[in-house]
Amino acid sequence: MNKLAIITTHPIQYNAPFFKLLAESKIIQLKVFYTWGTTVTETKFDPGFQRTIDWDIPLLEGYEYEFLRNTAKEKGSHHFNGIINPGIVQKIKSWQPDALLIYGWKFDSHLKVMRYFKKKIPVWFRGDSTLLDEKNKAASFFKSLVLKKIFRNVDIAFYSGTNNKKYFLKYGMKENQLVRALHAVDNERFFYNSQYAHAAAQWRSRLNITTANIVFLYAGKLEIKKNVETLLNSFKELNKENVHLVIVGNGPEEKDLKLAFSDIKNIHFIDFQNQQVMPVIYQVCNVFVLPSVGPGETWGLSINEAMAAGKAILASDKCGGAIDLVQPGENGFIFEARNISDITSKIKSLAELPDKIAAMGQKSRQFIEAFTLKEFVIAIEIQITDGKNN
């Protein structure tokens, strides 16, 4: 068996099914080293959702893992000195991996590991940054110097999509160092089934939404970078009785948004819904919308989920994954972020063509089948086998 060590900060709902699938590989022995420490498993207040979040799907089942001691004074993945693991190099050496896969470099320990194991064993990297938010030329020049130096420690980067690949190429990675591993979710969990449909019909009934109505959905944090206000203003301007907008989530902008838009009868606000309920929530809608302006909307995995659920997509051009996931006119549209006339015209055109929406949803369901966790597993298997052979 080829031993692969993964270095990442903490368990998240999107990585758990991938780690479990990777652990089922017949040629890889996997161990995940979590660098945040055991405190990360405690239920915490999420500032993005403005509430305490405890994910209701298993995050630590089906693969080997270890939580490393973190001595940072202010623990967390929001700053460089929030991840400090004094024994991390020795822990990894003791396990004797054949390759390392590091998620993110902006942490003291992760950068230390990259530098230490350079040229000792293959060092691989996973990150999903893009160039979509870059504006300041002076800052970009300095950033380029730093990143090119950092990426010299990396043998292979698994890129998550088109925009992420452009990022790696700009900052020093060569084409032959980049391996395709598109961002994906556990598609099957979101596929349509009659149970989801029945529960979704109950949601619609409680919201006084009929089967003949068209529903647009946003699900996520109510924060500035998600640009939900523009979506709401667009919907207010549209003012169609048979078209509804459902907003699912909480966050810092929640109070102001509800104050401004709750009196519009076709706009519905619903609190945060946990992972087990989300497949039902997607079935409530006909079209899923991600209106983000960033910074930092590096992909938008909720688009993957909605596509797996068979929904048409509206996404802003600041969503890193939109260029890979949305085929304009086929399974949805991409609109210019903050351009209220652009998003309004696209919502209006969809609202007038319910049959077209259904066809787009079917296209989404078909297209997302190419975005799988298995693709990433195979890419890793090929790289670790080639490394052994060479």
C-alpha positions, 0 to 999 in steps of 0.5 A: 500500500502507498501511504498518503498523509493529508494535512488540513486544519479541521474536519468539514462537511465537504471533505469528509465523504472524499476522505472516506472514499479515498480510504477505500482505495485498494492502493492507498493507505490514508491518514489525515492529520488535523492541525487545529487540535481537538478543540475544533470538534467542540460546537462553536459559534459561526460568525458567518451564520451568526449562530452555533453550528453542529453539522448533522452528518458524520465528519470523522467516519471511514478513515484514519485521522489524528488531531495534532496539538496546537499551541497557538494562543488564538487557535483558528484558520483565520490567521497564519499564527492560528495553527502551530503544531510543535511536533508535526514534522516528527509525527509525519516522519514517524508515520513514514508516508510516501507522499504528502497532500497539504490543504492550504499554505497560510498557516505556520505549520503547513508552510513548515511541513512544505519546506521540510519535506521538499525533495524528501517525498512528493509534496502535493497541494490543494487550494482553490484560490482564484484571480477574480478578486485581484485589483491592486497591481502593487499588492499583486506584484508583492503577492506574486513574489511571495507565492512563487517562492512558496510554490517552489516547495510544491511538486504537484497541485491538484487544481479545482477548476479553470479559475484556480488553474489560472491562479497556479499558472500565474504564481509559478506552477508549470503546466506539467505540475498541475493535475485536474481534480475538479471541485465536487460534492457527494452527488448521490446525496442530493439526487432527486427521490420521492421522499425529498419531493414529498418533504419539499411539497410540505415546505412549499405548502407552508410557504403558500407556494403552489405547484404552478409557482416558480421558486428561486432559492438562495441558501447560505450565509447572509453576509456582504460577500454573498450579495443577497441584497442585490438579489432581493432588490432584483426580485422586488423590481421583478414583482411577479405574483407567480414567482417566489424567492426563498432565502435560507440562512442566517448571518450578519446582514439578516436583520437589515435584509428582513427589515427591508424585504419581509413585507414582500409577500413572495419573499420568504426567509427561512433559518439555517438548515443543516446538511441532512435537510438541504437535499429537501430544500433544493427540491423546494426550488426550480432555480438556484441562485448564487449572487456572490461578489466576493472576495473569496467566493473561490468556487461555490459548492452549493452550485454543485449540490443544486445541480445534483438536485436537478436545478437550473442555475443563476450564478454571478461571474465572481463565483469561481466555479461558475465558468466550469459549472454553468453552460449559458442557455443550457443549464442556466446563466452567469450574470455580472455581479452587482449588475441588478439589471443583468440579474433581473433580466435573466430572472425574468427570462427564466420566470417566463419559460417554466418549461425551459427551467425544467429542461435546464434542471435536467441538463444540470443533473446530467452535467454534474455527473462529470464532477465527482469525488472519484475523479480526485481519488483516481488522480491521487492514485495515478500520481502516487503510483507514478511517484513510486515507479519513478 
